[in-house]
C-alpha cells in the first residue's frame, strides 16, 4: 500500500468512556449491525439441527402447566379466583422462561464468544445484550400459545363444551403486556451483565446459575398466586423482582382479579434498576481484562 493511500485512511482513536456508568451509547449504535447479527446467530444456533425445534418451545411450557395444575390446582387446591389453573400457570411461565433462558444464555455469552473478544474490538456489552434478545423468539411462541388457550376456553364456553368464568377473555390490560415484558427483559439483562462478567473470572459460576434459577422459580409465584403469601410478608416477598413481573403479566392477561400489589411492584422495580446500574458499572470496570483471562 502506498503512502498516499495510507494517509487517506480514516484514523480512529479508541479511548475508555468516562463517567459513573461509562457506556458509550453512540458507539453501541454504531455497532448495531453486529448486535443484530449476533442475535440472529443465537436464534439460528438454538434451532438449527434440532429434532423438535419450535415444537420443544411449545412442549416445555405445556408439560410445566400440567405439573403445576396437578400439584397446586388439584392436590393443594389453591385459590384460582375461578380462573382455569392452566391459564394462571401459563401466564406466569411465559415471563419466567424468558427471564430464565435470557439469564442462562447471557451468562455464558462471553465465554462462548471468546474468539471475538480476543481478536477484534467492539463494545463488549453487545455480547450479553444480543444473547438476551435472541431468547425472545421462545417468548413470542409462548404468547401465541397463551392466546390459543384463551380462545380455546372462549370457544368451549360459547358452544357449551366447558364451564368457564365470564371474566376469562380479552381485557384492556392487554395493552400493558409489553411494559411487563420489558420489565422482565430488564431484570434478565441486569442479572446477565453480572453473571457474564463474573463467569469470565470464575468459571464455576456457570454451575451456580442453574441452581440459583431453580431456587428463584420456587420463590416466585409461578405455580401459585402471590396472594397466597401472608399480607405481613407481601412487601418483603416483593423484593424478588420476578414477583412484580409475573403478577403484572398475569394481570394484563387475566384481568382485574389479579391486580399486582403495587407497593411491592415499585420495590421490585427499584431492585431491578439498582442491579441494572451496578451491573453495567461492574461489566464496564472488568471488561478491560476479558481478553487477557478469557
N, C-alpha and C positions, 0 to 999 in steps of 0.2 A: 504494500500500500504506500503510495507517495505521501510526501509531507503535506502537500496541498490538500489531499483527501483527509488526512488526519486532522488538520486544523478546522475542517468544516464539520467534523463530528461534534454533536452537542455534548457538553460536559455537565454531568450531574454529580453534585456533592451530597453525600448521604450523612446527615447529622441526626443524633438522637433527639427526639421530641422532648422539650422541657415542659414543666407544669406538673400539677398534682397527679393527674391521671396519665398524661403523656401519650395520648392517642392522636395520631395524625389522620384525621378523617378525610382530608383531601387526598392523602396517599392511598388510603383504603379505597376511595372512589376510583382512583387511577388504576387500581388493580382489580376492578370489579369483574372483568372478563375472566381472570384467573379464579376469582371467587366462585362464579357460576360454573366454570369448567370443573372445579374440584367437587362442587355439589353434585353436578350431573354424573361425574365419575363415581361418586359414592353410591348413587342410585343404581347405576349400571352394575357395579360390583355386587350390590345387595341382591339383585335379581338375576344376574347372568348365571347360566348353567346351574339352575336350581330346579329340583323336581317339582316342587309345589308352587314356587314363585309367589304371585299375588294371593293364591289360594291359602297359603300359610298365614298371610296377614289377616285373613278372614277367620281361619280356624283357631288362631291363637286367642282372640277375644271371645269367640264363641265358647270354647272349652272353659275359659275362666268364668264366663257368665253362668254356665251350667253348674260349676263347682260352687260359686258364691251363692247362687239361688238355692241350691240344695242345703248348704250349710247354714247360711244366715236367714234365708227366707222360709225354708221348710223346717229344718231341725231346730234352729234357735228361735224361729218365729218372730223376728224383729219387725217393728212397725215400719210399714212402707207407705203410709198415708193413702192407702187404697190404690196405689200405683203398682202395676206389674213389676215384680222384683227384677226380671231380666232388663227392663228399661233402666232401673236405678243403677244396676251394676255396670251396664254397658256405657251409660252416660259418664260414669266415673273412670272406666277403663281407658277410654279414648285419651283424655289428657294425661292420665297416669302413664300409659305406654309411650306416649310421645315424649314425656319427660324422661322416663327410664331409658328408652332407646337413644335419645339425644345425649344424655349424660354418658352412657356406655360408649357411644361412638366417639364423642368429642374427647373423652379422657384418654383414648388410645390413639388419637389422630396424629399427634406429633411423632410418636414412635413409628407408626406405620408410614409416615411421610418423611422418614429420615433422609432419604436421598435428595429430596427437595431442600430440606432445611440446611444440609451441609454443602450444597453446591451453588445455589443461586440466592440472590437477595429478593425478598418481598416481605410485606408486613406479616409477621408470623401469626397475628390474630386471625388471619384469613383461614388458617387450617382448622382450628376448633369451631369457628363460626360456620364454615361450609359443611363440616360434618354434622352440625346440628340441623342445618337446613335440609340436608339430604334425608333426614328421617321423617320429613313432613308428608312424604308420599303415603306411608303407612297410616298416618293420621287421617288423611283425606279419604282413604279407603274405609277406615273405621267410621268416619262421619256418614258416609254413604250407607254403610251397614246399619247405623243407628236410625237413619230415616226409613230404611226398609222395614225395620222393626216397628217404627211408629205408624207407618202407613199400613203395615200388616195388621196391627191392632185396630186401627180405624176401619179397615176393610172388614175385619171379623165382627166388629160391633155393628157396622152398618147392615150387614146381612144376618145378624143374629147368631153368628157362629160361636162367639165368646162374649163374656160379660166384661166390659172394660169401663172404668170410671169416665164420666163425661170430661174430666179435666185433662185426660190424655189427648194430645193433639198438637197443633201448631200455635205457639204463643208469641206475643210481641217481644218477649225477652230473647227470642232467637237472634234478633239484630245485634244483641250484645255478645253473642258467642265469640266473634273474633277478638274481643277485648280479653276475655278469659283465656282464650287460646294463646294470645300474645303474652299474657301473664305467665302461663306455663312455659312458653318458649324462653322468656327472660330468666325464669328460675333455672331452666336447663342450661342456659348459657353461663349463668353465674357459677353453677357447680362445675360445668365443663371447663371453664377457664382455670379454676383452682386445681382440679384433678389432672388436667392435661399437663400443666406446668409441674405439678408435683411428681407425676409419673415419669418425667424425664430424669429427675434427680433420684427418685426412689422407685425402683421397678416393681416392688411388691405392692405398690398402690393398686395395680390392676387386679390383684387378688382381693383387696379390701372392698373395692367398689361394688361387685355383685352382692356381697354380704350386706353392705350398707343399704343397697337398693331393696333387698328383701325386707330388712327392718323397716325401711321407710314405707313400704307397701302396707305393712301390718299396722303402723301407727297413723296411717292416712285413711280417710273414710271411703275406701274403695268398695269393700264388700258390705258396708253398713253405712248408716247415716250419721253425720256428726252430731245430730240432735240426741243420739244415744249417750253422748258424753254428759255427765252431770253439769248443771249450769255453773257451779262454782269453779269448774276446771275448764270451761269453754275458752276463755281468753288465753290461759296457759297452753292449752291444746293447740290454739291457733298460731303459736309461734312457728309451727310447721307450716310453711307457706303453701304446701300442697293441699292443706285443708281448705283454704280460700279458693284455690284453683278448682278443686273438684266440686265444692259447694256452688261456686259461681257457674260452672259448666252445667251442673245438674239443674240449677235454677233457670238458666237460659233455655234448656231443652224441655224440662218437665213442668215449669210454671211456678206460680207464686207460693205453692205449698212447700217449696224447697228453697225459700229465700235464705241467702247466706247470713251468718252472724257478722254484721258489718264492722263492729269494732275489731273482731278477730281478723277480718279480711284486711283491714287497714294495717294491723300489726304485721300480718304475713307479708303484705306488700313492702312494708318498711324493711323487713328482714331480707327480702329479695334484693331491694335496692342497695342495702349495705353490702351483701355478698357480691353483688354485681360490680360495684365500685371498687371494693377491695380486691376482687378477683382480677379486674383489669390492671390495677396497680401492681399486684403481685406478678402477674404474667409479664407485664412490661419490664419490671425490675429484674426478672430472671431470664428473659428471652435472649439476652446477650451471651448467655452461657450454653444455650441449646446446642449449637453446632459443635461445641467442644466436648460435651459429655453424652450426646445422644448416641 
